[in-house]
Amino acid sequence: MTRSRLQAEANPYIAFSDLALNLVFVLIFFVGGILAVGQAGWEQVRYRNAQESVVRAVKQAPLTVRPVLLSPAQRNDPPGAQRWVYRSQGMFVGDTATLSPAGQATLISFARVLRAQGKHWKRVRIEGHTQTSKPNDPERWDLSAARASAVAQAFYRLGGVPPNRLAVAARGGQTPYAGRKFEPRNERVEIVVEYAQKSVPSP
């Protein structure tokens, strides 16, 4: 047994100092882990509370046509994203990008709900989707883009949602509804409400 070890065993103060130092290191790692997990948990709670607030507002709103809420978020959505789906049938006039009177009315009501809940979300992305293209048939990019744009215009001009918080995307027939090709639900508009944010003032 070495002399230093003999001294440590003989001196209780040295042994106590070693033990205290080890406890400090363990406490530092423990607190750091709790803070990291707590921050991640808080982010999830914040998104969930914001989502639930918007869902309640949509359910209480007098909408002519109610959108379907997809859960959970899909594809490359950011944390806390929420997808609301409107079928194109009845929303647009025939096979065009012209909103029907009923479609326009329900979109305006939905946009006003989002505007009133603006402190909870960061951005609304509007995606146009068309039927899955058959082999050798062209994608209907123009129609999907025009429909998404028509919804965005209704949100902005008639629903009061600030244009800098809107984005438009044309998906064509590349993303079938629920992965099912060649069915009517593929013709739709998806309204993606993104909640990931630091802070956004009310519009």
Contacts in CASP RR format, 6 or more apart in sequence:
PFRMAT RR
TARGET T0000
AUTHOR 0000-0000-0000
METHOD contacts of the structure
MODEL  1
MTRSRLQAEANPYIAFSDLALNLVFVLIFFVGGILAVGQAGWEQVRYRNA
QESVVRAVKQAPLTVRPVLLSPAQRNDPPGAQRWVYRSQGMFVGDTATLS
PAGQATLISFARVLRAQGKHWKRVRIEGHTQTSKPNDPERWDLSAARASA
VAQAFYRLGGVPPNRLAVAARGGQTPYAGRKFEPRNERVEIVVEYAQKSV
PSP
7 14 0 8 1.000
8 14 0 8 1.000
8 15 0 8 1.000
8 18 0 8 1.000
9 15 0 8 1.000
43 79 0 8 1.000
46 195 0 8 1.000
47 79 0 8 1.000
47 80 0 8 1.000
47 195 0 8 1.000
47 196 0 8 1.000
50 80 0 8 1.000
50 120 0 8 1.000
50 121 0 8 1.000
50 195 0 8 1.000
51 80 0 8 1.000
51 82 0 8 1.000
51 195 0 8 1.000
53 117 0 8 1.000
53 120 0 8 1.000
54 82 0 8 1.000
54 113 0 8 1.000
54 114 0 8 1.000
54 117 0 8 1.000
54 120 0 8 1.000
54 121 0 8 1.000
54 193 0 8 1.000
55 69 0 8 1.000
55 82 0 8 1.000
57 113 0 8 1.000
57 116 0 8 1.000
57 117 0 8 1.000
58 66 0 8 1.000
58 67 0 8 1.000
58 69 0 8 1.000
58 84 0 8 1.000
58 110 0 8 1.000
58 113 0 8 1.000
61 109 0 8 1.000
61 110 0 8 1.000
61 112 0 8 1.000
61 113 0 8 1.000
62 109 0 8 1.000
63 106 0 8 1.000
63 109 0 8 1.000
63 110 0 8 1.000
64 102 0 8 1.000
64 103 0 8 1.000
64 105 0 8 1.000
64 106 0 8 1.000
64 109 0 8 1.000
65 86 0 8 1.000
65 90 0 8 1.000
65 91 0 8 1.000
65 102 0 8 1.000
65 103 0 8 1.000
65 106 0 8 1.000
67 84 0 8 1.000
67 85 0 8 1.000
67 86 0 8 1.000
67 110 0 8 1.000
67 191 0 8 1.000
68 84 0 8 1.000
68 85 0 8 1.000
69 82 0 8 1.000
69 83 0 8 1.000
69 84 0 8 1.000
69 85 0 8 1.000
70 83 0 8 1.000
70 84 0 8 1.000
70 85 0 8 1.000
70 190 0 8 1.000
73 80 0 8 1.000
73 81 0 8 1.000
73 82 0 8 1.000
73 83 0 8 1.000
74 83 0 8 1.000
75 175 0 8 1.000
77 83 0 8 1.000
77 192 0 8 1.000
77 194 0 8 1.000
78 194 0 8 1.000
78 196 0 8 1.000
79 195 0 8 1.000
79 196 0 8 1.000
80 194 0 8 1.000
80 195 0 8 1.000
80 196 0 8 1.000
81 192 0 8 1.000
81 193 0 8 1.000
81 194 0 8 1.000
81 195 0 8 1.000
81 196 0 8 1.000
82 192 0 8 1.000
82 193 0 8 1.000
82 195 0 8 1.000
83 190 0 8 1.000
83 191 0 8 1.000
83 192 0 8 1.000
83 193 0 8 1.000
84 110 0 8 1.000
84 190 0 8 1.000
84 191 0 8 1.000
84 192 0 8 1.000
84 193 0 8 1.000
85 177 0 8 1.000
85 188 0 8 1.000
85 189 0 8 1.000
85 190 0 8 1.000
85 191 0 8 1.000
86 103 0 8 1.000
86 106 0 8 1.000
86 107 0 8 1.000
86 151 0 8 1.000
86 188 0 8 1.000
86 189 0 8 1.000
86 190 0 8 1.000
86 191 0 8 1.000
87 184 0 8 1.000
87 185 0 8 1.000
87 187 0 8 1.000
87 188 0 8 1.000
88 147 0 8 1.000
88 187 0 8 1.000
88 188 0 8 1.000
88 189 0 8 1.000
89 184 0 8 1.000
89 187 0 8 1.000
90 100 0 8 1.000
90 102 0 8 1.000
90 103 0 8 1.000
91 99 0 8 1.000
91 100 0 8 1.000
91 103 0 8 1.000
91 106 0 8 1.000
91 107 0 8 1.000
91 189 0 8 1.000
92 98 0 8 1.000
92 99 0 8 1.000
92 100 0 8 1.000
92 103 0 8 1.000
92 147 0 8 1.000
92 150 0 8 1.000
93 99 0 8 1.000
93 100 0 8 1.000
95 143 0 8 1.000
96 143 0 8 1.000
97 143 0 8 1.000
97 146 0 8 1.000
97 147 0 8 1.000
97 149 0 8 1.000
97 150 0 8 1.000
98 150 0 8 1.000
99 107 0 8 1.000
99 150 0 8 1.000
99 151 0 8 1.000
99 154 0 8 1.000
104 154 0 8 1.000
104 158 0 8 1.000
107 151 0 8 1.000
107 154 0 8 1.000
107 155 0 8 1.000
107 158 0 8 1.000
107 159 0 8 1.000
108 154 0 8 1.000
108 158 0 8 1.000
108 159 0 8 1.000
110 191 0 8 1.000
111 154 0 8 1.000
111 155 0 8 1.000
111 158 0 8 1.000
111 159 0 8 1.000
111 160 0 8 1.000
111 161 0 8 1.000
112 159 0 8 1.000
112 160 0 8 1.000
114 121 0 8 1.000
114 124 0 8 1.000
114 155 0 8 1.000
114 161 0 8 1.000
114 193 0 8 1.000
115 159 0 8 1.000
115 160 0 8 1.000
115 161 0 8 1.000
115 203 0 8 1.000
118 200 0 8 1.000
118 202 0 8 1.000
118 203 0 8 1.000
119 200 0 8 1.000
119 201 0 8 1.000
119 202 0 8 1.000
120 195 0 8 1.000
121 193 0 8 1.000
121 194 0 8 1.000
121 195 0 8 1.000
121 197 0 8 1.000
121 200 0 8 1.000
122 165 0 8 1.000
122 194 0 8 1.000
122 195 0 8 1.000
122 196 0 8 1.000
122 197 0 8 1.000
122 200 0 8 1.000
123 165 0 8 1.000
123 166 0 8 1.000
123 167 0 8 1.000
123 194 0 8 1.000
124 155 0 8 1.000
124 161 0 8 1.000
124 165 0 8 1.000
124 166 0 8 1.000
124 167 0 8 1.000
124 191 0 8 1.000
124 192 0 8 1.000
124 193 0 8 1.000
124 194 0 8 1.000
125 166 0 8 1.000
125 167 0 8 1.000
125 168 0 8 1.000
125 169 0 8 1.000
125 191 0 8 1.000
125 192 0 8 1.000
125 194 0 8 1.000
126 148 0 8 1.000
126 151 0 8 1.000
126 152 0 8 1.000
126 155 0 8 1.000
126 166 0 8 1.000
126 167 0 8 1.000
126 168 0 8 1.000
126 169 0 8 1.000
126 189 0 8 1.000
126 190 0 8 1.000
126 191 0 8 1.000
126 192 0 8 1.000
127 144 0 8 1.000
127 148 0 8 1.000
127 168 0 8 1.000
127 169 0 8 1.000
127 170 0 8 1.000
127 171 0 8 1.000
127 189 0 8 1.000
127 190 0 8 1.000
127 191 0 8 1.000
127 192 0 8 1.000
128 144 0 8 1.000
128 145 0 8 1.000
128 147 0 8 1.000
128 148 0 8 1.000
128 151 0 8 1.000
128 169 0 8 1.000
128 170 0 8 1.000
128 171 0 8 1.000
128 172 0 8 1.000
128 188 0 8 1.000
128 189 0 8 1.000
128 190 0 8 1.000
129 144 0 8 1.000
129 171 0 8 1.000
129 172 0 8 1.000
129 173 0 8 1.000
129 175 0 8 1.000
129 177 0 8 1.000
129 186 0 8 1.000
129 187 0 8 1.000
129 188 0 8 1.000
129 189 0 8 1.000
129 190 0 8 1.000
130 139 0 8 1.000
130 140 0 8 1.000
130 143 0 8 1.000
130 144 0 8 1.000
130 171 0 8 1.000
130 172 0 8 1.000
130 173 0 8 1.000
130 186 0 8 1.000
130 187 0 8 1.000
131 140 0 8 1.000
131 173 0 8 1.000
131 182 0 8 1.000
131 186 0 8 1.000
131 187 0 8 1.000
132 173 0 8 1.000
132 176 0 8 1.000
132 181 0 8 1.000
132 182 0 8 1.000
132 186 0 8 1.000
133 139 0 8 1.000
133 140 0 8 1.000
133 172 0 8 1.000
133 173 0 8 1.000
134 182 0 8 1.000
139 172 0 8 1.000
139 173 0 8 1.000
139 174 0 8 1.000
140 172 0 8 1.000
140 173 0 8 1.000
141 170 0 8 1.000
141 172 0 8 1.000
142 170 0 8 1.000
143 172 0 8 1.000
144 170 0 8 1.000
144 171 0 8 1.000
144 172 0 8 1.000
144 173 0 8 1.000
145 168 0 8 1.000
145 170 0 8 1.000
147 189 0 8 1.000
148 168 0 8 1.000
148 169 0 8 1.000
148 170 0 8 1.000
148 189 0 8 1.000
149 168 0 8 1.000
151 189 0 8 1.000
151 191 0 8 1.000
152 163 0 8 1.000
152 166 0 8 1.000
152 168 0 8 1.000
155 161 0 8 1.000
155 166 0 8 1.000
156 162 0 8 1.000
156 163 0 8 1.000
156 166 0 8 1.000
160 203 0 8 1.000
161 203 0 8 1.000
162 203 0 8 1.000
165 200 0 8 1.000
165 203 0 8 1.000
173 186 0 8 1.000
176 182 0 8 1.000
176 183 0 8 1.000
176 186 0 8 1.000
177 183 0 8 1.000
177 185 0 8 1.000
177 186 0 8 1.000
177 188 0 8 1.000
178 185 0 8 1.000
180 186 0 8 1.000
END
